Amino acid sequence: MSVVTQPSTRPAGGFRVTRSRRNVVWTGAAALIVVVVLALFPYIVYSGTTAILVQAFIVLTMASMWNLLAGYAGLVSVGQQAFVGLGAYFVLILAINGTSPFAGLPVAAIGCGVVALPLWWLVSRLRSGYFAIATWVLAATIMLIIERFSSIGGGTGMPLPGFTGMDPTLLVAYTYWAALAVTVLTLVVIYLLLRSRLGLVLTAIRDDEVAARSSGARVGLARMLVFLVAAAGCGAAGGVLAISQLQVQPSAVFTVQWTAEMAFATVIGGLGTIEGPIIGTAVYMVLQQTLQSYNAWYLIILGLVAMGVALFARRGLWGLVDSRLNLRLFPVGYWLRLNGDHLDGLAPPGRAGKSSRLASRASRQPAGPDAPVAARDNKT
Amino acid sequence: MAWVNAIIQGVLTGGLYALFACGLSLMFGVMKVVNLAHGDLAVVAGYIAIGVITVTHVPVLWSVVIVVPVMAVLGYVLQRTLIQASLDRGVLITLLVTFGLSVVIENGLLQFFTANSRGIGAGLPLVSESFSLGSQIQIAYLLVVIFAVAVVVLLGLQYFLSRSKYGRLIRASADDSEAVQLSGADYRHVFGICAALAFGTVALAGVAYGMYSQLSPTTGTDTILLFAFAAVVIGGLGSLWGTLLGGIVLGVAQQIGAQINISYEVLAGYFVFLAVLVLRPQGLTSRRAQS
């Protein structure tokens, strides 16, 4: 890391670390415009389009949460369908008792976060691969328990009450807004989370767990928090799912297919970046919509593509974009200003061991938050 | 008497679960691979057996002679290509790739062979007949045979790993693959052989389950993988004898649950799994990894 060690040429106090990048204002503005335009969609497009977008929002919410788990905290959970299903059932139970299903969404999120706490205590005893199957067993167990209660539909499920007499057009629009709100909130929460102190710990775990641990990062606590947040997010997505399908069926909400979709979308888009799940969800939706008349083929192709990406382009599609354009829509890292000179501050994930390349391309290649004093150029 | 019956049936189905678990345990013990496609591969083996039987009309049991080597070769090839490539890229990628494989296989089976369940060798005396023990206990011949097969497989593996020359090489590769490489052995080939062994047991598990019950594309994950995993955790990670014990405990728990209420069968097994996770996370046999 020859670039990193040039402190002698740096004037003392001649730098400051800032959070934002050049483009933060206009990307923020662009994000706002996108959200506003999306919010106006029920007025300008057919309800079929908004229905597809609701599906996309559900997958995007789940994928973003799964990305937080696997991409940052290194927790490969194959049991996120447990929280999707529980979220759907929270909304259903509240609706049976007379609460509006939309009001049930925050309850579903918080409820799943609370339920996740004892579950974390159970599964955190196992590591990596066994953690993955343990979450799967938990999801299966929760489904079997839910199926025992005939008052909420038992094994066959039941339609979601609470919408009788509501104008169908209005219902579609409300569902769309709810899904949009959940997704935007999810992305905002993840963005703020990654910019916080916890985000630094998570980025450190993503890049090198052992190093993070030995530097005193509280890896276990960070992982637990991520597990709880991801449970809450998947719970909210499950609630939206229940509202959009107007019925809750245990085998449909607790299927491992949800985890497959969120995992594949994340991997294809790019693990360990906020942008990755967005790109991955777009790919997922395109595949799913083009191949929807061919039953399970979209999932087979998605799985094969995800396996290929995992093996040969580990940073996913966003990684390919990022390595060429050095673009960052959600600046969560730091960067360094050296006497007014701009220095990039966010490393792409998985660039460890490329220091020689970093050095040779030092004039263009950014350095990471884990190498905070990387100096591009010392003209001063 | 009903309870005694439940326990006997539980112990015998435990043999089946141990057979499920043994490939998973072996792959983890040696390669540190948690193969999430484990159960789906067992279903593939079962489907191959069904195909072989319907096409060539060989006696049902002879299909095993074909399926086991076929799966063993598949195991070697998969290990040398896909699994080794993902192992070289780390644990996360290995999990993602085997999960991808699981989803692809399951949906591929669904696409080509529909969601219908199929059994193997229905009507065969071995599959359908049983003998009585006293007036209330009926024991199926098949379960006894499966239990015996499981014990023989575990004994054989145990003997092979601890006594034979090649077993020593496998254990050495498990401990330190690079040191093995430096000593002149190709650890990738050793891993391949080990995967072939594991897939051979997966084939036995698939055919055994097809004869005991019915196979459908979703059986691989919701029954075989999850039960195998529960058996491994209950018994203790990495121990082959623990796996047998874990399978038996799981089987007995399920049968006792079914005795209380038939719908509690699977749930009771998972509750025991969770109880072990809480009270004894290292498993019932706390002895360190055997393989």
Interface residues (C-beta under 8 A of the other chain):
Chain A: A70 G74 V76 V78 L122 V123 R125 L126 S128 G129 Y130 A132 I133 A134 W136 V137 L138 A140 T141 L144 I145 R148 V256 Q257 A260 A263 F264 V267 L271 N295 A296 W297 L299 I300 G303 L304 A306 M307 A310 L311 R314
Chain B: F28 K32 V33 V34 L36 L82 A85 S86 R89 V91 L92 I93 T94 L95 L96 V97 F99 G100 L101 V103 V104 N107 G108 L110 Q111 T221 D222 L225 L226 F229 A230 V233 L237 S263 V266 L267 Y270 F271 F273 L274 L277 V278 P281
